């Protein structure tokens, strides 16, 4: 069999024809980096053992019951190797019993296949010389199907990874979260996780921190994955260890065993692949409004408070984080989250008393997470800088010389403005007089009379009502629109 250079490590599926040439069968070829070796019988005692080159793998068979195989390895003082047995995971019924002996027959290490563990020896050679790896079936069984494989690699600090589930579902363009745990070997630094197999998938919180053994990352799907599609991916962890990159693929073995009713050795092809199902777009789960819809900022007051209200949908009732962006440079916002279980929260804007009159548009942004799905809602809000009060003067009819004219004043105070208002009229012609005009704190309208002397000259006069208010202990003057006063001819 010729293995192409680009073949991935692990199992390579093959179609094999029967000797007669009729029909074929599926099989798997194990592809590795090391030297592949096959046992040479008879090797039932150390003196007849065949060589086992390190690093590499030896493949053997317990030909008959009570068969025992020996493999000779050359060890160097201080070298540390890991010998990993493999039987059940490859479809063999054997359970391994491993021993590593020195030349005198002394036992350096031994391991028995128990549970789902297939037998592992972690050995540091005490001296240069020959050592013997003894392999047998725990129950001393044998036959054509009782094959085994022993893989030997130099010990290397690193880690193994496991992901908690073998499949995940997420909305189109949405998020899924996954827990990854690390079993460390003499390495305590950070481990960076990545997803392979789903292009454009982005991760957050995807580093297992130094000294910790787990992390829950968030993966955001690209919008190119269509609803109803099924995808496969792997989670890969990398780290720089001793100036070299170490790489490990997260295993789904524990989750697969649970999903497959305790099957001890699920197909190896499945043990690193994770399924990803894409569902419909996740529906919106909250909306934001402000009360009032347009936020009025009276000049002279220096601050204003408005309410942010949430319309929560589809069973959502979590905290919403709020932010205000795009305010004038001199205006600041005091923002608090809209807490779980509460329908509204107040936001206070603070700025200069003399902010120029006009409309300023800013952005209100809310963010929250529901069923692992993040959502941001943004809405524009108008900040309208206005005078602290609106003053209107009504002069119906005309004022005859020597006579009177009934007039009406109205003052609309902006929110946060209170107290009495004193009114003066600017632009009255000579000879026209008015009483003292004061609106009490509870008043918004006032009727009064203008009186004209007999010598008042007829004509049209532009009159402006000026209101004097106390705003934040400061006297503020607000002018109304000009109104025409007609003085009639005698």
VEXDREN-2710 file (C-alpha; in Angstrom, 1 decimal):
% VEXDREN-2710
k/r/px/py/pz
1/UNK/0.0/0.0/0.0
2/UNK/1.4/3.4/-1.0
3/UNK/0.5/6.1/1.5
4/UNK/0.3/9.6/-0.1
5/UNK/2.4/12.2/1.7
6/UNK/-0.6/14.4/2.4
7/UNK/-2.5/11.5/4.1
8/UNK/-3.6/12.6/7.6
9/UNK/-2.3/10.8/10.7
10/UNK/-4.7/8.2/12.1
11/UNK/-7.0/6.0/10.1
12/UNK/-6.9/5.9/6.3
13/UNK/-9.9/4.1/4.8
14/UNK/-9.2/1.5/2.1
15/UNK/-11.2/-0.6/-0.3
16/UNK/-9.6/-4.1/-0.5
17/UNK/-10.4/-6.7/-3.1
18/UNK/-10.8/-10.3/-2.3
19/UNK/-8.1/-12.7/-3.7
20/UNK/-10.5/-14.0/-6.2
21/UNK/-11.0/-10.6/-7.6
22/UNK/-14.8/-10.7/-7.0
23/UNK/-16.1/-8.1/-4.6
24/UNK/-14.2/-6.0/-2.1
25/UNK/-14.3/-4.9/1.6
26/UNK/-13.6/-1.8/3.6
27/UNK/-10.7/-1.6/5.9
28/UNK/-8.6/1.0/7.7
29/UNK/-4.8/1.5/7.5
30/UNK/-3.2/3.2/10.5
31/UNK/-0.9/6.1/9.4
32/UNK/1.8/7.3/11.8
33/UNK/5.0/9.3/11.9
34/UNK/7.2/6.7/13.4
35/UNK/8.7/3.4/12.3
36/UNK/6.1/0.6/11.8
37/UNK/7.2/-2.9/12.9
38/UNK/5.7/-6.3/12.9
39/UNK/6.5/-8.9/15.6
40/UNK/8.6/-11.9/14.5
41/UNK/7.6/-15.3/16.0
42/UNK/8.9/-17.2/17.9
43/UNK/9.4/-14.5/20.5
44/UNK/8.0/-16.2/23.6
45/UNK/11.0/-15.4/25.8
46/UNK/13.5/-12.5/26.1
47/UNK/16.3/-14.4/24.4
48/UNK/14.1/-14.8/21.3
49/UNK/12.7/-11.3/21.3
50/UNK/12.7/-9.2/18.2
51/UNK/13.9/-5.6/18.0
52/UNK/11.5/-2.7/18.8
53/UNK/13.0/0.5/17.4
54/UNK/12.2/3.7/19.4
55/UNK/10.3/5.8/18.6
56/UNK/7.8/3.7/16.6
57/UNK/5.1/1.1/16.9
58/UNK/5.1/-2.7/16.9
59/UNK/2.1/-4.7/15.7
60/UNK/1.6/-8.3/16.9
61/UNK/-0.9/-11.1/17.4
62/UNK/-1.5/-13.6/20.2
63/UNK/-1.5/-16.6/17.8
64/UNK/-2.6/-19.2/20.3
65/UNK/-4.0/-19.1/23.9
66/UNK/-1.3/-18.4/26.6
67/UNK/0.9/-16.7/23.9
68/UNK/3.4/-14.2/25.4
69/UNK/5.5/-11.9/23.2
70/UNK/8.7/-10.2/24.0
71/UNK/10.1/-7.1/22.2
72/UNK/13.7/-5.8/22.8
73/UNK/14.3/-2.1/23.1
74/UNK/17.5/-0.2/23.5
75/UNK/17.2/2.4/26.2
76/UNK/19.5/5.3/27.1
77/UNK/20.0/6.6/30.6
78/UNK/17.6/9.4/31.5
79/UNK/15.4/8.9/28.4
80/UNK/11.7/8.9/29.1
81/UNK/9.3/7.0/26.9
82/UNK/5.6/6.4/26.9
83/UNK/4.4/2.9/25.7
84/UNK/0.7/3.0/24.8
85/UNK/-1.2/-0.2/24.2
86/UNK/-4.1/-0.4/21.7
87/UNK/-6.5/-3.3/21.2
88/UNK/-10.2/-2.6/21.9
89/UNK/-10.1/0.8/20.2
90/UNK/-8.9/-1.0/17.0
91/UNK/-11.5/-3.7/17.2
92/UNK/-9.4/-6.5/18.9
93/UNK/-11.0/-8.4/21.8
94/UNK/-7.7/-8.6/23.7
95/UNK/-7.0/-6.9/27.1
96/UNK/-3.3/-6.2/27.4
97/UNK/-0.9/-6.8/30.3
98/UNK/2.4/-5.0/29.8
99/UNK/5.7/-5.3/31.6
100/UNK/9.1/-3.7/31.0
101/UNK/12.0/-5.7/32.2
102/UNK/15.7/-5.0/32.5
103/UNK/18.4/-7.5/31.3
104/UNK/18.3/-9.2/34.7
105/UNK/14.5/-9.8/34.5
106/UNK/13.7/-7.1/37.0
107/UNK/10.4/-5.2/36.5
108/UNK/10.8/-1.5/35.8
109/UNK/7.1/-0.9/35.1
110/UNK/3.9/-2.8/34.5
111/UNK/0.3/-2.0/33.4
112/UNK/-2.9/-4.0/33.1
113/UNK/-5.7/-3.1/30.7
114/UNK/-8.6/-2.2/32.9
115/UNK/-11.9/-0.5/32.1
116/UNK/-11.4/1.6/29.0
117/UNK/-7.7/2.1/29.6
118/UNK/-5.7/-0.1/27.1
119/UNK/-2.5/-0.1/29.1
120/UNK/0.2/2.6/29.4
121/UNK/3.8/2.5/30.6
122/UNK/5.6/5.7/31.5
123/UNK/9.2/4.8/31.9
124/UNK/12.5/6.6/32.4
125/UNK/15.4/4.3/31.5
126/UNK/17.8/4.1/34.5
127/UNK/20.9/3.2/32.4
128/UNK/22.0/2.4/28.8
129/UNK/21.3/-1.1/27.7
130/UNK/18.7/-3.6/26.5
131/UNK/15.2/-3.8/28.0
132/UNK/12.4/-6.2/27.2
133/UNK/8.7/-5.3/26.7
134/UNK/6.5/-8.3/27.6
135/UNK/3.0/-8.3/26.2
136/UNK/0.2/-10.8/26.8
137/UNK/-3.6/-11.0/27.1
138/UNK/-4.8/-10.6/30.6
139/UNK/-7.0/-13.7/30.3
140/UNK/-4.4/-15.6/28.2
141/UNK/-6.6/-15.8/25.2
142/UNK/-5.3/-16.1/21.6
143/UNK/-6.4/-16.7/18.0
144/UNK/-6.4/-14.9/14.7
145/UNK/-8.5/-11.9/15.9
146/UNK/-6.3/-11.2/19.0
147/UNK/-4.1/-8.5/17.5
148/UNK/-2.4/-5.7/19.4
149/UNK/-0.4/-2.6/18.8
150/UNK/2.1/-0.8/21.0
151/UNK/3.1/2.7/20.3
152/UNK/6.2/4.2/21.8
153/UNK/7.0/7.9/21.8
154/UNK/9.4/10.1/23.8
155/UNK/7.7/11.7/26.7
156/UNK/6.9/15.3/26.0
157/UNK/5.3/17.9/28.3
158/UNK/1.9/18.9/27.0
159/UNK/-1.7/18.2/27.5
160/UNK/-4.8/16.3/26.4
161/UNK/-8.1/18.1/25.7
162/UNK/-11.7/16.9/26.0
163/UNK/-14.8/18.7/24.9
164/UNK/-18.0/18.1/26.8
165/UNK/-20.4/17.3/24.0
166/UNK/-20.2/15.5/20.6
167/UNK/-22.7/17.9/18.9
168/UNK/-24.0/21.4/19.2
169/UNK/-26.9/23.4/17.8
170/UNK/-26.9/27.2/17.1
171/UNK/-29.1/29.6/15.3
172/UNK/-28.1/31.0/11.9
173/UNK/-25.4/33.6/12.7
174/UNK/-25.8/32.8/16.4
175/UNK/-23.6/31.4/19.2
176/UNK/-23.0/28.2/20.9
177/UNK/-20.9/27.6/24.1
178/UNK/-18.7/24.7/24.8
179/UNK/-16.6/23.5/27.8
180/UNK/-13.1/22.2/27.1
181/UNK/-11.0/20.6/29.9
182/UNK/-7.3/20.0/29.8
183/UNK/-5.3/17.1/31.4
184/UNK/-1.8/18.7/31.8
185/UNK/1.6/17.0/31.7
186/UNK/4.3/19.1/33.2
187/UNK/3.0/22.2/31.4
188/UNK/1.1/24.9/33.3
189/UNK/0.9/27.7/30.8
190/UNK/-1.9/29.1/28.6
191/UNK/-3.6/26.9/26.0
192/UNK/-5.2/28.7/22.9
193/UNK/-8.2/27.0/21.4
194/UNK/-9.3/27.2/17.8
195/UNK/-12.0/25.6/15.6
196/UNK/-11.1/23.8/12.4
197/UNK/-13.6/22.8/9.8
198/UNK/-16.0/25.8/9.9
199/UNK/-14.5/28.8/8.1
200/UNK/-15.4/32.1/9.5
201/UNK/-16.4/30.8/13.0
202/UNK/-15.0/33.3/15.6
203/UNK/-14.3/32.4/19.2
204/UNK/-14.4/34.4/22.4
205/UNK/-12.9/33.4/25.8
206/UNK/-10.9/30.7/24.0
207/UNK/-7.8/30.5/26.1
208/UNK/-7.4/28.1/29.0
209/UNK/-5.5/30.4/31.4
210/UNK/-2.2/29.5/33.1
211/UNK/-2.7/27.2/36.0
212/UNK/-6.3/26.4/35.1
213/UNK/-7.7/23.2/33.5
214/UNK/-10.9/24.3/31.8
215/UNK/-12.7/27.1/29.9
216/UNK/-16.1/27.7/28.4
217/UNK/-15.7/29.4/25.1
218/UNK/-18.3/31.1/22.9
219/UNK/-18.3/30.4/19.2
220/UNK/-20.2/32.8/16.8
221/UNK/-21.3/31.2/13.5
222/UNK/-20.6/32.9/10.2
223/UNK/-23.8/34.1/8.4
224/UNK/-22.8/31.9/5.4
225/UNK/-23.9/28.7/7.2
226/UNK/-27.5/28.1/6.1
227/UNK/-30.4/27.1/8.3
228/UNK/-30.7/23.3/8.2
229/UNK/-27.1/22.6/7.4
230/UNK/-25.0/20.0/9.2
231/UNK/-21.3/20.7/9.7
232/UNK/-18.4/19.0/11.3
233/UNK/-15.5/20.7/13.2
234/UNK/-12.7/19.9/15.6
235/UNK/-11.4/21.9/18.5
236/UNK/-7.6/22.2/18.5
237/UNK/-5.5/23.5/21.4
238/UNK/-2.0/24.9/20.8
239/UNK/0.8/26.2/23.1
240/UNK/4.5/27.0/22.9
241/UNK/6.3/24.5/25.1
242/UNK/10.1/24.4/25.2
243/UNK/10.3/26.7/22.1
244/UNK/8.2/24.4/20.0
245/UNK/4.5/24.3/19.2
246/UNK/2.5/21.6/20.9
247/UNK/-0.8/20.8/19.4
248/UNK/-3.7/18.6/20.6
249/UNK/-7.2/17.9/19.3
250/UNK/-10.0/17.8/21.8
251/UNK/-11.6/14.4/22.3
252/UNK/-15.3/13.7/22.4
253/UNK/-14.8/10.2/23.7
254/UNK/-16.6/10.7/27.0
255/UNK/-19.6/12.3/25.4
256/UNK/-19.7/9.6/22.7
257/UNK/-19.8/6.9/25.2
258/UNK/-22.8/8.5/26.9
259/UNK/-24.5/9.1/23.6
260/UNK/-23.9/5.5/22.5
261/UNK/-25.2/3.8/25.6
262/UNK/-21.8/3.3/27.2
263/UNK/-20.1/1.8/24.1
264/UNK/-16.5/1.6/25.5
265/UNK/-14.7/2.2/22.2
266/UNK/-16.7/4.3/19.7
267/UNK/-15.3/4.5/16.2
268/UNK/-12.0/6.5/16.4
269/UNK/-13.1/8.6/13.4
270/UNK/-15.8/10.1/15.5
271/UNK/-13.7/10.8/18.6
272/UNK/-12.4/14.2/17.5
273/UNK/-15.3/15.3/15.2
274/UNK/-18.0/17.5/16.6
275/UNK/-21.4/18.0/14.9
276/UNK/-22.9/21.4/14.4
277/UNK/-26.5/21.9/13.4
278/UNK/-27.7/25.3/12.2
279/UNK/-31.2/26.4/13.1
280/UNK/-33.4/29.5/12.3
281/UNK/-32.3/33.0/13.1
282/UNK/-32.8/33.6/16.8
283/UNK/-35.8/36.0/17.4
284/UNK/-35.4/39.4/19.0
285/UNK/-36.1/39.2/22.7
286/UNK/-36.2/42.9/23.8
287/UNK/-36.9/46.3/22.5
288/UNK/-36.0/49.7/24.0
289/UNK/-38.0/53.0/24.2
290/UNK/-37.4/56.3/26.0
291/UNK/-39.8/58.4/28.0
292/UNK/-40.1/61.0/26.8
293/UNK/-39.3/60.1/23.2
294/UNK/-37.5/63.4/22.7
295/UNK/-35.3/64.3/25.7
296/UNK/-35.7/68.0/26.6
297/UNK/-32.6/69.8/28.1
298/UNK/-33.6/73.2/29.5
299/UNK/-30.9/75.8/29.3
300/UNK/-29.6/76.8/32.7
301/UNK/-30.7/73.6/34.4
302/UNK/-27.5/71.7/33.6
303/UNK/-29.0/68.2/33.8
304/UNK/-32.0/66.2/32.7
305/UNK/-33.3/62.7/33.5
306/UNK/-35.2/60.4/31.2
307/UNK/-36.5/56.8/31.5
308/UNK/-35.4/53.8/29.4
309/UNK/-38.1/51.2/29.1
310/UNK/-37.7/47.6/27.9
311/UNK/-40.3/45.5/26.1
312/UNK/-39.2/42.0/26.9
313/UNK/-40.2/39.2/24.5
314/UNK/-40.3/35.4/24.2
315/UNK/-39.8/34.8/28.0
316/UNK/-36.7/36.9/28.3
317/UNK/-36.2/38.7/31.7
318/UNK/-32.5/39.1/32.1
319/UNK/-30.4/42.2/32.8
320/UNK/-29.8/44.6/29.9
321/UNK/-26.5/46.5/29.8
322/UNK/-27.1/50.1/28.6
323/UNK/-24.7/52.6/27.0
324/UNK/-25.1/56.1/25.6
325/UNK/-22.9/57.1/22.6
326/UNK/-22.7/60.2/20.4
327/UNK/-23.6/62.9/23.0
328/UNK/-22.1/66.4/22.6
329/UNK/-18.5/66.5/23.9
330/UNK/-19.5/68.5/27.0
331/UNK/-22.4/66.3/28.0
332/UNK/-22.0/63.2/30.2
333/UNK/-24.4/60.3/30.9
334/UNK/-24.9/58.5/34.2
335/UNK/-26.0/55.0/33.0
336/UNK/-27.0/52.0/35.0
337/UNK/-28.1/48.5/33.8
338/UNK/-31.7/47.7/33.4
339/UNK/-31.8/45.0/36.0
340/UNK/-33.5/41.6/35.7
341/UNK/-37.2/41.9/36.7
342/UNK/-37.4/45.7/36.3
343/UNK/-39.3/47.4/33.4
344/UNK/-37.3/50.7/33.3
345/UNK/-34.3/52.6/34.6
346/UNK/-33.4/56.3/34.7
347/UNK/-30.5/57.9/32.9
348/UNK/-29.2/61.3/33.8
349/UNK/-27.5/63.6/31.3
350/UNK/-25.3/66.4/32.8
351/UNK/-23.7/69.2/30.9
352/UNK/-23.1/73.0/30.7
353/UNK/-25.9/75.3/31.6
354/UNK/-25.3/77.4/28.4
355/UNK/-25.5/74.5/25.9
356/UNK/-26.5/75.9/22.5
357/UNK/-30.2/75.6/21.7
358/UNK/-31.0/73.0/19.1
359/UNK/-31.4/69.2/18.4
360/UNK/-28.6/66.7/19.1
361/UNK/-29.0/63.1/18.2
362/UNK/-27.3/60.4/20.3
363/UNK/-27.5/56.6/20.3
364/UNK/-28.9/54.4/23.1
365/UNK/-27.5/50.9/23.0
366/UNK/-28.7/47.9/25.0
367/UNK/-27.0/44.5/25.1
368/UNK/-28.0/41.2/26.7
369/UNK/-27.8/37.4/26.3
370/UNK/-30.7/35.0/26.2
371/UNK/-30.2/31.2/25.8
372/UNK/-26.5/31.9/25.0
373/UNK/-27.5/34.2/22.2
374/UNK/-26.2/37.8/22.5
375/UNK/-28.2/40.7/21.1
376/UNK/-27.6/44.4/20.8
377/UNK/-30.3/46.9/20.2
378/UNK/-29.6/50.4/19.2
379/UNK/-32.0/53.3/18.7
380/UNK/-31.4/57.0/18.0
381/UNK/-32.7/59.5/20.6
382/UNK/-33.0/63.3/20.1
383/UNK/-31.6/65.6/22.8
384/UNK/-33.4/68.9/22.4
385/UNK/-31.8/71.9/24.1
386/UNK/-34.6/74.4/24.8
387/UNK/-35.1/77.6/26.8
388/UNK/-36.2/76.9/30.4
389/UNK/-39.7/78.3/29.6
390/UNK/-41.8/79.4/26.7
391/UNK/-43.5/82.8/26.9
392/UNK/-46.4/83.9/24.8
393/UNK/-48.1/87.3/24.7
394/UNK/-51.6/87.7/23.1
395/UNK/-52.8/91.2/22.2
396/UNK/-56.2/90.8/20.6
397/UNK/-57.7/93.9/19.0
398/UNK/-56.2/97.5/19.2
399/UNK/-55.5/99.9/21.9
400/UNK/-57.2/103.3/21.6
401/UNK/-55.4/106.4/22.9
402/UNK/-56.8/107.2/26.4
403/UNK/-58.3/103.6/26.5
404/UNK/-57.4/100.1/27.6
405/UNK/-56.8/96.7/26.0
406/UNK/-57.1/93.3/27.6
407/UNK/-54.1/91.1/27.1
408/UNK/-53.1/87.6/28.1
409/UNK/-49.7/86.0/29.0
410/UNK/-48.9/82.3/29.2
411/UNK/-45.7/80.7/30.5
412/UNK/-44.9/77.0/29.9
413/UNK/-42.1/75.9/32.3
414/UNK/-39.9/73.0/31.1
415/UNK/-39.5/69.9/33.3
416/UNK/-37.4/70.7/36.3
417/UNK/-38.2/74.4/36.3
418/UNK/-40.4/75.8/39.0
419/UNK/-41.1/79.0/41.0
420/UNK/-42.6/82.4/40.3
421/UNK/-42.0/84.2/37.0
422/UNK/-41.8/88.0/36.6
423/UNK/-42.7/89.4/33.3
424/UNK/-41.7/92.6/31.6
425/UNK/-42.8/94.0/28.3
426/UNK/-40.2/95.5/26.0
427/UNK/-41.1/97.8/23.1
428/UNK/-44.2/99.5/24.5
429/UNK/-44.8/103.0/23.0
430/UNK/-44.6/106.1/25.2
431/UNK/-47.7/106.6/27.2
432/UNK/-48.7/102.9/27.5
433/UNK/-48.5/101.3/30.9
434/UNK/-49.1/97.9/32.4
435/UNK/-49.4/96.7/36.0
436/UNK/-46.7/94.6/37.7
437/UNK/-46.8/91.2/36.0
438/UNK/-45.9/88.2/38.2
439/UNK/-47.1/84.5/37.7
440/UNK/-47.1/82.6/41.0
441/UNK/-45.4/79.2/41.1
442/UNK/-48.6/77.4/40.4
443/UNK/-49.7/79.8/37.6
444/UNK/-49.2/79.4/33.9
445/UNK/-51.5/82.1/32.6
446/UNK/-52.2/85.7/33.5
447/UNK/-54.7/88.3/32.1
448/UNK/-54.0/92.0/32.5
449/UNK/-54.8/95.4/30.9
450/UNK/-52.7/97.8/28.9
451/UNK/-53.6/101.5/29.4
452/UNK/-52.8/104.2/26.9
453/UNK/-52.5/107.9/27.6
454/UNK/-54.5/110.3/25.4
455/UNK/-51.4/111.6/23.7
456/UNK/-50.1/108.1/22.7
457/UNK/-49.2/108.1/19.1
458/UNK/-51.1/105.7/16.8
459/UNK/-49.2/103.0/15.0
460/UNK/-47.9/99.4/15.0
461/UNK/-45.4/98.5/17.7
462/UNK/-43.4/95.3/18.2
463/UNK/-43.7/94.1/21.8
464/UNK/-41.6/91.4/23.4
465/UNK/-42.5/89.6/26.7
466/UNK/-39.4/88.9/28.8
467/UNK/-39.7/86.3/31.6
468/UNK/-37.3/86.4/34.6
469/UNK/-36.9/82.9/36.2
470/UNK/-34.8/81.5/38.9
471/UNK/-32.9/78.4/37.6
472/UNK/-30.5/76.7/39.9
473/UNK/-30.3/79.8/42.0
474/UNK/-29.5/81.9/39.0
475/UNK/-31.6/84.6/37.4
476/UNK/-32.4/83.7/33.8
477/UNK/-34.2/85.9/31.2
478/UNK/-36.3/84.2/28.5
479/UNK/-37.7/86.2/25.6
480/UNK/-40.9/85.3/23.9
481/UNK/-41.7/85.9/20.2
482/UNK/-42.4/89.5/19.2
483/UNK/-46.1/90.5/19.1
484/UNK/-47.6/93.5/17.3
485/UNK/-49.4/96.0/19.4
486/UNK/-51.8/98.2/17.4
487/UNK/-52.5/101.7/18.8
488/UNK/-55.6/103.0/17.0
489/UNK/-56.1/106.5/15.6
490/UNK/-58.3/108.7/17.8
END
